[in-house]
Amino acid sequence: MSDLPAIALIEFSSIAAGTFAADAMVKKAPIDVLRVGTVQPGNYLVLIGGGVAEVEMAYHAGILAGSPRVVDDVFLPDVHTQVYDAIGGMRRDDEYDSLAVLETSTVAAILRATDAAVKGAEVHLKEMRLADGLGGKGVALLTGERADVEAAVEVATATLAGRDVQLCQSIVSRIDESLATGIGKTTRFGQQA
Protein backbone atom coordinates (compact mmCIF):
# COMPACT_ATOMS: atom_id res chain seq x y z
CA MET A 1 0.00 0.00 0.00
CA SER A 2 1.28 3.47 -0.83
CA ASP A 3 1.18 6.56 1.35
CA LEU A 4 -2.15 7.31 -0.30
CA PRO A 5 -4.80 4.61 -0.68
CA ALA A 6 -5.95 5.85 -4.08
CA ILE A 7 -4.76 7.94 -7.00
CA ALA A 8 -6.40 9.15 -10.19
CA LEU A 9 -5.01 10.79 -13.29
CA ILE A 10 -6.90 12.57 -16.03
CA GLU A 11 -5.22 13.57 -19.25
CA PHE A 12 -6.75 16.47 -21.18
CA SER A 13 -6.14 17.67 -24.75
CA SER A 14 -6.73 21.25 -23.62
CA ILE A 15 -4.85 23.24 -20.97
CA ALA A 16 -7.90 25.43 -20.36
CA ALA A 17 -10.22 22.44 -19.94
CA GLY A 18 -7.71 20.67 -17.71
CA THR A 19 -7.31 23.65 -15.41
CA PHE A 20 -11.09 24.08 -15.17
CA ALA A 21 -11.52 20.36 -14.40
CA ALA A 22 -8.73 20.38 -11.80
CA ASP A 23 -10.51 23.18 -9.98
CA ALA A 24 -13.77 21.21 -10.04
CA MET A 25 -11.94 18.19 -8.63
CA VAL A 26 -10.44 19.94 -5.62
CA LYS A 27 -13.76 21.64 -4.88
CA LYS A 28 -15.64 18.32 -5.01
CA ALA A 29 -13.72 16.41 -2.32
CA PRO A 30 -10.77 16.77 0.08
CA ILE A 31 -7.92 15.33 -2.00
CA ASP A 32 -4.20 15.91 -2.44
CA VAL A 33 -3.16 17.44 -5.74
CA LEU A 34 0.01 15.46 -6.44
CA ARG A 35 0.86 17.10 -9.77
CA VAL A 36 -0.77 19.29 -12.39
CA GLY A 37 0.65 20.78 -15.54
CA THR A 38 1.42 20.61 -19.20
CA VAL A 39 3.20 17.78 -20.98
CA GLN A 40 4.05 17.06 -24.57
CA PRO A 41 2.30 17.39 -27.02
CA GLY A 42 0.39 20.23 -25.34
CA ASN A 43 -1.77 18.10 -23.07
CA TYR A 44 -2.61 18.83 -19.43
CA LEU A 45 -2.36 16.23 -16.66
CA VAL A 46 -4.06 16.24 -13.28
CA LEU A 47 -2.82 13.66 -10.75
CA ILE A 48 -4.61 13.43 -7.41
CA GLY A 49 -4.44 11.18 -4.37
CA GLY A 50 -6.19 10.53 -1.08
CA GLY A 51 -8.89 8.36 0.39
CA VAL A 52 -10.65 6.02 -2.03
CA ALA A 53 -14.11 7.63 -1.80
CA GLU A 54 -12.74 11.17 -2.02
CA VAL A 55 -10.49 10.44 -4.99
CA GLU A 56 -13.31 8.65 -6.80
CA MET A 57 -15.68 11.60 -6.30
CA ALA A 58 -13.07 14.11 -7.47
CA TYR A 59 -12.12 11.89 -10.42
CA HIS A 60 -15.72 11.72 -11.65
CA ALA A 61 -16.09 15.49 -11.18
CA GLY A 62 -12.97 16.03 -13.30
CA ILE A 63 -14.22 13.76 -16.08
CA LEU A 64 -17.54 15.59 -16.15
CA ALA A 65 -15.99 19.07 -16.04
CA GLY A 66 -13.33 18.31 -18.66
CA SER A 67 -15.44 16.39 -21.15
CA PRO A 68 -15.08 16.22 -24.17
CA ARG A 69 -11.38 17.14 -23.80
CA VAL A 70 -10.47 13.99 -21.82
CA VAL A 71 -7.82 12.02 -23.72
CA ASP A 72 -7.49 9.18 -21.19
CA ASP A 73 -8.02 8.61 -17.49
CA VAL A 74 -7.35 6.14 -14.70
CA PHE A 75 -8.62 5.63 -11.15
CA LEU A 76 -6.54 3.26 -8.99
CA PRO A 77 -8.33 2.65 -5.68
CA ASP A 78 -5.48 0.55 -4.25
CA VAL A 79 -2.39 1.78 -6.07
CA HIS A 80 0.63 -0.49 -5.71
CA THR A 81 3.53 0.93 -3.69
CA GLN A 82 5.98 0.44 -6.57
CA VAL A 83 3.79 2.52 -8.89
CA TYR A 84 3.33 5.27 -6.30
CA ASP A 85 7.08 5.39 -5.67
CA ALA A 86 7.90 5.42 -9.40
CA ILE A 87 5.58 8.39 -9.96
CA GLY A 88 7.77 10.21 -7.46
CA GLY A 89 10.87 9.36 -9.52
CA MET A 90 12.18 6.31 -7.64
CA ARG A 91 14.26 3.88 -9.73
CA ARG A 92 15.35 0.35 -8.81
CA ASP A 93 18.80 -0.97 -9.64
CA ASP A 94 18.37 -4.68 -8.88
CA GLU A 95 19.99 -7.50 -10.82
CA TYR A 96 17.51 -9.31 -13.03
CA ASP A 97 17.10 -12.13 -15.52
CA SER A 98 14.66 -10.41 -17.90
CA LEU A 99 13.48 -6.92 -18.70
CA ALA A 100 10.09 -5.92 -20.11
CA VAL A 101 9.54 -2.53 -21.67
CA LEU A 102 5.95 -1.29 -21.77
CA GLU A 103 5.22 1.78 -23.91
CA THR A 104 1.76 3.34 -24.11
CA SER A 105 0.30 6.16 -26.14
CA THR A 106 -1.04 7.89 -23.00
CA VAL A 107 0.11 8.49 -19.45
CA ALA A 108 -3.08 7.11 -17.91
CA ALA A 109 -2.57 3.86 -19.83
CA ILE A 110 0.95 3.30 -18.47
CA LEU A 111 -0.31 3.82 -14.92
CA ARG A 112 -3.19 1.37 -15.46
CA ALA A 113 -1.01 -1.25 -17.17
CA THR A 114 1.91 -1.00 -14.77
CA ASP A 115 -0.24 -1.15 -11.65
CA ALA A 116 -1.93 -4.31 -12.96
CA ALA A 117 1.41 -5.83 -13.99
CA VAL A 118 3.12 -5.41 -10.61
CA LYS A 119 0.01 -6.67 -8.81
CA GLY A 120 -0.40 -9.65 -11.14
CA ALA A 121 3.16 -10.99 -11.31
CA GLU A 122 6.36 -11.22 -9.26
CA VAL A 123 8.16 -8.35 -10.99
CA HIS A 124 9.89 -5.16 -9.95
CA LEU A 125 9.19 -1.76 -11.44
CA LYS A 126 12.64 -0.50 -12.39
CA GLU A 127 11.49 2.84 -13.81
CA MET A 128 8.38 4.61 -15.03
CA ARG A 129 8.34 7.80 -17.10
CA LEU A 130 5.31 9.94 -17.75
CA ALA A 131 4.96 12.03 -20.95
CA ASP A 132 7.77 14.60 -20.85
CA GLY A 133 10.59 13.78 -23.19
CA LEU A 134 8.42 11.06 -24.69
CA GLY A 135 5.98 12.98 -26.86
CA GLY A 136 3.19 12.32 -24.38
CA LYS A 137 3.78 8.56 -24.10
CA GLY A 138 4.27 6.52 -20.96
CA VAL A 139 7.08 4.00 -20.45
CA ALA A 140 7.70 1.44 -17.73
CA LEU A 141 10.56 -1.03 -17.26
CA LEU A 142 9.72 -4.23 -15.38
CA THR A 143 12.32 -6.76 -14.22
CA GLY A 144 12.31 -10.30 -12.89
CA GLU A 145 12.53 -13.92 -13.97
CA ARG A 146 11.50 -14.56 -17.59
CA ALA A 147 8.22 -16.33 -16.75
CA ASP A 148 7.21 -13.59 -14.31
CA VAL A 149 8.04 -10.82 -16.79
CA GLU A 150 6.00 -12.61 -19.47
CA ALA A 151 3.07 -12.92 -17.04
CA ALA A 152 3.33 -9.20 -16.21
CA VAL A 153 3.20 -8.27 -19.90
CA GLU A 154 0.14 -10.50 -20.40
CA VAL A 155 -1.62 -8.83 -17.46
CA ALA A 156 -0.73 -5.34 -18.73
CA THR A 157 -1.97 -6.18 -22.21
CA ALA A 158 -5.26 -7.59 -20.91
CA THR A 159 -5.80 -4.53 -18.72
CA LEU A 160 -5.70 -2.23 -21.75
CA ALA A 161 -7.87 -4.42 -23.99
CA GLY A 162 -10.84 -2.52 -25.35
CA ARG A 163 -9.37 0.90 -24.51
CA ASP A 164 -8.51 3.41 -27.20
CA VAL A 165 -4.76 3.36 -26.47
CA GLN A 166 -1.72 1.75 -28.02
CA LEU A 167 0.62 -0.60 -26.18
CA CYS A 168 4.00 -1.64 -27.51
CA GLN A 169 6.07 -4.10 -25.50
CA SER A 170 9.23 -6.11 -25.62
CA ILE A 171 10.98 -8.63 -23.40
CA VAL A 172 14.75 -8.98 -23.28
CA SER A 173 16.37 -11.91 -21.50
CA ARG A 174 20.03 -12.10 -20.52
CA ILE A 175 20.49 -8.47 -21.53
CA ASP A 176 23.93 -7.39 -22.74
CA GLU A 177 25.99 -6.02 -19.84
CA SER A 178 26.82 -2.69 -21.52
CA LEU A 179 23.16 -2.11 -22.40
CA ALA A 180 22.08 -3.02 -18.86
CA THR A 181 24.63 -0.54 -17.48
CA GLY A 182 23.28 2.24 -19.69
CA ILE A 183 19.66 1.49 -18.80
CA GLY A 184 20.68 1.20 -15.15
CA LYS A 185 21.82 4.83 -15.14
CA THR A 186 18.89 6.34 -17.03
CA THR A 187 16.63 5.77 -20.03
CA ARG A 188 17.13 9.40 -21.12
CA PHE A 189 19.53 9.54 -24.07
CA GLY A 190 20.87 13.03 -23.39
CA GLN A 191 21.69 12.24 -19.75
CA GLN A 192 23.87 9.19 -20.36
CA ALA A 193 27.61 9.73 -19.94
Summary of the structure (lengths in Angstrom):
residues: 193
radius of gyration: 16.5
end to end distance: 35.4
largest distance: 50.8
contacts: 682
relative contact order: 0.16
helix: 40%
strand: 30%
